[in-house]
Amino acid sequence: MSSHNKRAVIVGQGYVGLPVAMRAVDAGYHVVGLDVDDRRIAGLQRGESYVDDIPSSVLSAALASGQYKPSKDYDDAVGFDVAVITVPTPLSEGIPDLSFIEDSARALSTRLSVGATVILESTTYPGTTQELLVPLLEEGSGLTAGTDFFVGYSPERIDPGNKTWGFANTPKVVSGIDPASLERVKGFYDDLVETTVPVSGTKEAELTKLLENTFRHVNIALVNELAIFGHQLGVDVWESIEAASSKPFGFMKFTPGPGVGGHCLPVDPSYLSWQVRRKLGQSFRFVELANDINDHMPDYVAQRLMVLLNRAGKALNGARVVLVGLSYKRNTGDIRESPSLRLIDVLRELGAEIVGIDDRVEDHRWPADVTRASYSAETLGSADAVVLLTDHEEFDLALLSETSAPVLDTKNRATGPTVERL
């Protein structure tokens, strides 16, 4: 059966699921995009994309083609050939919350037919596909995985805002619970992406995702701690990082920042740490140390801001602090787990008046008690202090160099007499 006659169901229409859905439409699949968020589905049905990497024009074209249907109703999934689960897997008090995967699996199981394929993309600990997903699908369907239907895991590698590496040209790791499942999972993604990378089992694919993000998490923690000590020692860590990056081998550039955010770095390494502790009774010391450093970077930013204000003869209590960029990453509106949220809490506790600038963040996700303002000389000029947290491309950073208020630059993007780098 060609892709033009196949039905794909993408469960979750967020930053991961919507790009998968649009690419499947491009590849000729008839796609149902399922999501439990009423606001999200209503917007998608109107052709309004809230995912920066998917223009509304692309979404509208998919709707007009008749090959894409956003829906909250799992009955629209009946008869699917391929289902991809891209739901959130947050932490709840340090423990993985797999309830969204469980709910999706149960709902899909009663609509599962012989010959169909179910693929999990949500980030999770090694063993989830075999130990959790497969039993739920079998229980609800009465069918046998590997015989009547096929199951696999393929870790998502979406990098929001990346204009070089998108869904289609980023190599896709694929796996199955058996060779037949791997063949079908690989076949689906071969239709969607330029390169697939098969691995021997679902546990290896699940660990691949955790390894990628733990590697980043640990290295970011390293340079964050270097930034703290470098400042105390009077060393320009940014210059040292640039110099080290001139080495053509044995070094990879990571830069400091106000903390880590999004759906990956604050969560994924802790999944691995939790599984190691649960299964082996041991602590994953690198992850736990990295968590401690990165989680406390917003506190360090607040401390540095307090020092800057003191030099200007002002207290943080009662000061008007303008935060430039609230999303966790450049050129996206995703504020999930953003370090700006922790910084806002700290500043509020210390009595600061907080103004935020970030047109990319949706109104219903805007932090409470934070005044929303535009990026302008007037807004910056009204501040007692400014913090650059996220350097969106639309920000004219020259304005930061011209403001008379002290500026704490956590991204090493601004210059000027009142600018101090993290």
Secondary structure, DSSP 8 states (H G I E B T S, - for coil): --GGG-EEEEE--STTHHHHHHHHHHTT-EEEEE-S-HHHHHHHHTT---STTS-HHHHHHHHHHT-EEEES-GGGGTT-SEEEE-----EETTEE--HHHHHHHHHHHTT--TT-EEEE-S---TTHIIIIIHHHHHHHH---BTTTBEEEE------TT-SSS-TTTS-EEEEESSHHHHHHHHHHHHHH-S-EEE-S-HHHHHHHHHHHHHHHHHHHHHHHHHHHHHHHHT--HHHHHHHHTT-SSS-------S---TTTTTTHHHHHHHHHHHHHS---HHHHHHHHHHHTHHHHHHHHHHHHHHHTT--STT-EEEEE--SSSTT----TT-HHHHHHHHHHHTT-EEEEE-TTS-GGGS-TT-EE--SSHHHHHT-SEEEE----TTS-THHHHH-SS-EEESSS---STTEEE-
